[in-house]
Amino acid sequence: VLCPCFCQYSSSTNVSFFDFIGGVQLLQGEDIRTAVPVTLIGICVSGAVGNLLVLLIFTRDFRSGRGSEVKALLASLASTDLVILLLCAPVRVVTYYKQSWTLGSFVCSTTDWFQHSCVIAKTLILAATTRAKHTLVPSTATGPLYSPTWIHGALAFIWIVSMMFPIPQLLFASLVQQGRDTICVSEMPACASDFMSLFYKIYPTAAFVAPAIFTVAYYTKMLHAAVNHAPSPQHQTKVILVLLCLSGALGLLLLPEWGTFTWIRLGYSRPPAGLLIFGQVLLYACSSLSPVVLMTMYDDVRQGLINIWFVSTCRSKKRVPSKQCPKTEGNGAEVGANAVGNAVLQGKEKTFPDVEHFWTGRRNTHVEEEQDPVPWEREEKML
């Protein structure tokens, strides 16, 4: 049974709102304690493997001189998804299993701030791909691949903005003792409610709604132009379609998490605990879905995955070589003929000593007319 979690916690009167950090706590029921952690572990393992494969494929492309600006940004997106799955999701797994907070004050203060930073960075990185070129970046003498400076600057700017936006998640987090249990919550003081209510209207709009809508609209327009007006639309259309699917999936899967987050902080009625858990599960599913989209729709990633499969298969076969012994079937004459044939092939370029002596003795010999070895021919001529 899923017990209403918010009813078990009584906040003080000088707090305008509160929210659980690091996962919903104070839940009752063995089903939730088992099902949610198992689901999150499965999503994390599959997503981590997929993102590692995508990073390996992009690394091989860059080393072989087949990199591009879009691939550089997609590699950054895969790295961000990998960080979310390996660092943020395990905190929720422990929280749902323990049903209270056991990870200390530092993790309580930083877990939601760090997760929000990564989620905002994902949205802004996809928005930055609208400026990136899909063509290959030429190689230079200074290194295996030349990376445009604007990509480094854009990524630095994106991460700085992403870490500054969710600072209130860092400031308002605190540990609270609730009976025998310790819980991690976000409590906003009543004195800051007016300013923070305005902030929580701007924050989701600037960090999620505006970039997602802009990215989806841009790639929808570009896809229509590539299909109808591009001279060679095949490759360009596929890349744009991949980026459009990534942007659409990110917007849809993150909508429940951002919706419940804004809902609570604007002071409306409390959402159900099941909706909160569902939004958090979809957030991690979004990080696991991105490599699936790239492997199934992006030709370069799919071809790189096939190459890695062939390389790993060939290496495993080389480690266990198969030695085939010759089979001797038939009568003794066939066996002897085969042996002679092999000996002739092995001594193909060698000269037998008797034959060599014969031709040496016959070399540079001059036959004079007085010592004609065939006298009967001369007699026939004389006649």
C-alpha positions in Angstrom: 0.0 0.0 0.0 1.3 3.5 -0.9 0.7 5.7 2.1 0.3 9.4 1.5 3.7 10.6 2.3 3.1 14.3 2.9 0.5 13.7 5.6 3.2 12.1 7.8 5.3 15.2 8.0 4.2 18.3 9.9 6.1 21.4 8.8 6.5 24.4 10.9 4.4 27.5 10.5 7.2 29.7 9.1 7.7 27.5 6.1 5.8 28.2 2.9 6.3 24.8 1.3 8.4 21.7 1.7 9.4 18.9 -0.7 11.3 15.7 -0.3 14.9 15.7 -1.7 16.6 12.6 -3.1 13.4 10.6 -3.6 10.0 10.3 -1.9 10.4 9.2 1.8 8.2 8.0 4.6 6.4 5.5 2.3 4.8 2.3 3.6 4.6 -0.9 1.6 7.0 -3.7 0.6 5.9 -3.5 -3.0 7.2 0.1 -3.4 10.3 -0.7 -1.5 11.2 -3.5 -3.9 9.6 -2.5 -7.3 11.0 1.0 -7.5 14.7 0.2 -6.7 14.6 -2.8 -9.1 13.2 -0.7 -11.9 15.7 2.0 -11.3 18.6 -0.4 -11.3 17.5 -2.0 -14.6 17.2 1.4 -16.2 20.6 2.5 -14.9 22.5 -0.6 -16.0 21.0 -0.6 -19.5 21.4 3.1 -19.9 25.0 3.1 -18.7 26.0 0.4 -21.2 24.3 2.2 -24.0 25.9 5.5 -23.3 29.3 3.9 -22.9 29.0 2.3 -26.3 27.9 5.7 -27.8 31.0 7.4 -26.3 33.3 4.6 -27.6 31.9 4.9 -31.1 32.3 8.7 -31.1 35.8 8.4 -29.8 36.7 6.0 -32.7 35.2 8.4 -35.2 37.2 11.4 -33.9 40.4 9.4 -33.9 39.8 8.3 -37.5 39.0 11.9 -38.6 35.3 11.3 -39.1 34.1 13.7 -36.3 31.8 16.6 -36.6 30.4 19.4 -34.4 27.1 17.5 -33.9 29.0 14.4 -32.8 31.0 16.4 -30.3 27.8 17.8 -28.7 26.1 14.4 -28.8 29.1 12.9 -27.0 28.7 15.6 -24.3 25.0 14.6 -24.1 25.9 10.9 -23.6 28.5 11.9 -20.9 25.8 13.9 -19.1 23.3 11.0 -19.3 26.0 8.7 -17.9 26.7 10.9 -15.0 22.9 11.1 -14.2 22.6 7.3 -14.2 25.8 6.6 -12.2 25.7 9.4 -9.6 22.1 10.6 -9.3 20.0 7.5 -9.7 21.7 5.3 -7.0 20.8 8.0 -4.4 17.1 7.4 -5.2 17.6 3.6 -5.2 18.9 3.8 -1.6 16.2 6.2 -0.5 13.3 4.1 -1.8 14.8 1.0 -0.3 15.4 2.5 3.1 12.3 4.7 3.0 14.2 7.3 4.9 17.4 9.3 4.5 20.7 7.5 5.4 23.3 9.3 3.2 24.3 12.2 5.4 23.9 16.0 5.2 26.3 16.7 2.3 24.5 14.4 -0.1 21.2 15.8 1.1 22.3 19.3 0.3 23.8 18.5 -3.1 21.8 15.7 -4.7 18.9 17.6 -6.2 21.1 20.6 -7.1 23.5 18.3 -9.0 20.7 16.4 -10.7 18.9 19.6 -11.8 22.3 20.9 -13.2 22.7 17.8 -15.3 19.1 17.9 -16.6 19.4 21.6 -17.5 22.7 20.9 -19.2 21.0 18.2 -21.3 18.3 20.6 -22.5 20.8 23.3 -23.4 23.2 21.0 -25.1 20.4 19.8 -27.4 19.5 23.4 -28.1 23.2 24.1 -29.0 23.1 21.4 -31.7 20.9 23.7 -33.7 24.0 25.8 -34.5 26.3 22.9 -35.1 27.3 21.6 -38.5 26.7 18.1 -39.6 29.8 18.0 -41.9 33.1 16.4 -41.0 35.7 18.6 -39.3 39.0 18.5 -41.3 42.2 17.1 -39.7 45.2 19.3 -38.9 48.8 18.8 -38.1 48.4 19.9 -34.5 46.2 16.9 -33.6 44.1 14.1 -34.9 41.0 16.3 -35.0 40.4 20.0 -35.0 37.6 21.0 -32.6 36.0 24.4 -33.1 36.5 26.8 -30.3 32.9 27.7 -30.0 32.0 24.2 -28.9 34.3 24.5 -25.8 33.0 27.9 -25.0 29.4 26.8 -25.5 29.8 23.8 -23.2 31.5 25.9 -20.5 28.7 28.5 -20.7 26.1 25.8 -20.5 27.5 24.1 -17.4 28.0 27.4 -15.6 24.4 28.4 -16.2 23.2 24.9 -15.4 25.0 25.0 -12.0 23.8 28.5 -11.1 20.1 28.1 -11.9 19.3 25.4 -9.2 21.2 27.1 -6.4 18.0 27.4 -4.3 17.9 23.5 -4.3 21.3 23.8 -2.5 20.3 26.5 -0.1 17.0 25.2 1.2 17.9 21.5 1.7 18.1 20.3 5.3 17.9 17.2 7.4 14.8 16.8 9.6 14.2 14.3 12.4 10.7 12.7 12.0 10.2 10.3 14.9 12.7 7.6 14.5 13.5 8.4 10.9 15.7 11.1 9.4 14.3 12.7 6.2 15.9 15.1 3.7 13.5 17.9 2.7 13.6 21.3 1.0 12.0 24.0 3.1 11.5 27.6 1.9 11.2 30.2 4.6 8.0 32.3 4.5 10.0 35.5 4.3 11.4 34.5 0.9 8.1 33.2 -0.5 7.4 36.3 -2.7 10.7 36.3 -4.5 10.9 32.6 -4.8 7.4 32.3 -6.2 8.5 34.6 -9.0 11.8 32.6 -9.4 10.0 29.3 -9.7 7.9 30.7 -12.5 11.0 31.9 -14.5 13.2 28.9 -13.6 11.3 26.1 -15.3 10.4 28.3 -18.3 14.1 29.3 -18.9 15.6 26.0 -18.1 13.2 23.6 -19.7 10.1 24.9 -21.6 11.8 27.6 -23.8 14.8 25.5 -24.9 12.7 22.4 -25.5 10.1 24.2 -27.6 12.8 26.1 -29.5 14.7 22.9 -30.4 11.7 20.9 -31.5 10.4 23.8 -33.6 13.8 24.4 -35.2 14.3 20.8 -36.2 10.7 20.5 -37.4 11.3 23.4 -39.7 14.7 22.1 -40.8 13.3 18.7 -41.5 10.6 20.1 -43.7 13.2 22.2 -45.6 15.6 19.3 -46.0 12.9 17.0 -47.4 11.5 19.5 -49.9 14.3 21.8 -50.9 17.7 20.3 -50.1 19.7 19.1 -53.2 20.9 15.9 -51.5 18.5 15.5 -48.6 19.1 11.9 -47.6 22.0 12.2 -45.1 21.0 15.6 -43.8 17.4 14.5 -43.3 18.4 11.5 -41.2 20.6 13.6 -38.9 17.9 16.2 -38.4 15.3 13.4 -37.8 17.6 11.9 -35.1 18.0 15.3 -33.3 14.3 15.9 -33.6 13.5 12.6 -31.9 16.0 13.2 -29.2 14.5 16.6 -28.5 10.9 15.4 -28.5 11.7 12.4 -26.2 13.5 14.7 -23.8 10.6 17.1 -23.7 8.0 14.4 -23.1 9.9 12.3 -20.6 11.0 15.3 -18.5 7.6 17.0 -18.4 6.1 15.0 -15.4 9.2 15.8 -13.3 9.3 19.5 -14.1 5.5 19.7 -13.8 5.4 18.2 -10.3 8.4 20.3 -9.3 6.7 23.5 -10.3 3.4 22.4 -9.0 4.7 22.0 -5.4 6.7 25.2 -5.4 4.0 27.4 -6.6 1.9 26.4 -3.6 -0.8 24.3 -5.2 -2.3 21.2 -3.7 0.1 18.3 -3.2 0.4 15.9 -6.1 0.0 12.2 -5.5 3.1 10.2 -4.4 2.7 7.9 -7.3 2.9 10.8 -9.8 6.2 12.0 -8.1 7.7 8.5 -8.4 6.5 8.2 -12.0 8.2 11.5 -12.9 11.5 10.5 -11.4 11.5 7.1 -13.1 10.8 8.8 -16.5 13.7 11.2 -15.9 16.2 8.3 -15.7 14.4 6.5 -18.6 15.1 9.6 -20.7 18.9 9.1 -20.1 18.6 5.5 -21.1 16.5 6.2 -24.2 18.9 8.6 -25.9 21.5 5.9 -26.8 18.7 3.7 -28.1 17.6 6.4 -30.5 21.2 7.0 -31.7 21.9 3.3 -32.2 18.8 2.7 -34.2 18.4 5.9 -36.2 21.9 7.5 -36.6 23.8 5.7 -39.4 27.3 6.6 -38.2 26.5 5.2 -34.7 24.9 2.1 -36.1 27.8 1.4 -38.4 30.3 2.0 -35.5 28.4 -0.4 -33.4 28.6 -3.0 -36.1 32.4 -2.4 -36.5 32.9 -2.8 -32.7 30.9 -6.1 -32.8 33.1 -7.4 -35.7 36.3 -6.4 -34.0 35.4 -8.0 -30.7 34.2 -11.2 -32.5 37.4 -11.5 -34.5 39.6 -11.0 -31.4 37.7 -13.7 -29.5 38.3 -16.1 -32.4 42.0 -15.3 -32.6 42.5 -16.2 -29.0 41.3 -19.7 -29.6 43.0 -20.8 -32.9 41.7 -23.9 -34.6 44.4 -26.3 -36.0 43.2 -28.6 -38.7 45.3 -31.8 -39.2 45.5 -33.3 -42.6 43.5 -36.4 -43.2 45.0 -39.4 -45.1 42.4 -41.3 -46.9 42.6 -43.7 -49.8 45.4 -46.2 -50.8 49.1 -46.0 -50.2 49.8 -44.7 -53.8 47.7 -41.6 -53.2 49.6 -41.0 -49.9 52.9 -41.4 -51.6 51.9 -39.0 -54.4 50.9 -36.4 -51.9 54.2 -36.7 -50.1 56.1 -36.4 -53.3 54.0 -33.4 -54.3 54.7 -31.7 -51.0 58.4 -32.4 -51.3 58.5 -30.9 -54.8 56.7 -27.8 -53.6 59.0 -27.3 -50.6 62.1 -27.8 -52.8 60.8 -25.8 -55.7 63.6 -23.3 -55.9 66.4 -25.8 -54.9 68.5 -27.6 -57.6 69.4 -31.2 -57.2 73.2 -31.6 -56.8 73.6 -34.3 -59.6 71.7 -32.2 -62.2 73.7 -29.1 -61.2 77.0 -31.0 -61.7 75.8 -32.2 -65.1 75.0 -28.7 -66.4 78.2 -27.3 -64.9 80.2 -29.9 -66.8 78.3 -29.1 -70.0 78.6 -25.3 -69.6 81.0 -23.4 -71.9 82.1 -26.5 -73.9 83.2 -25.9 -77.5 83.0 -28.6 -80.1 85.6 -28.4 -82.8 85.0 -29.6 -86.3 87.8 -32.1 -86.1 86.2 -33.7 -83.1 82.7 -33.8 -84.4 80.7 -36.0 -82.1 78.2 -36.8 -84.9 80.4 -37.8 -87.8 77.6 -39.4 -89.8 75.9 -36.1 -90.4 79.0 -34.8 -92.1 79.2 -37.9 -94.3 75.6 -37.2 -95.4 76.5 -33.7 -96.3 79.6 -34.8 -98.3 77.5 -37.2 -100.3 
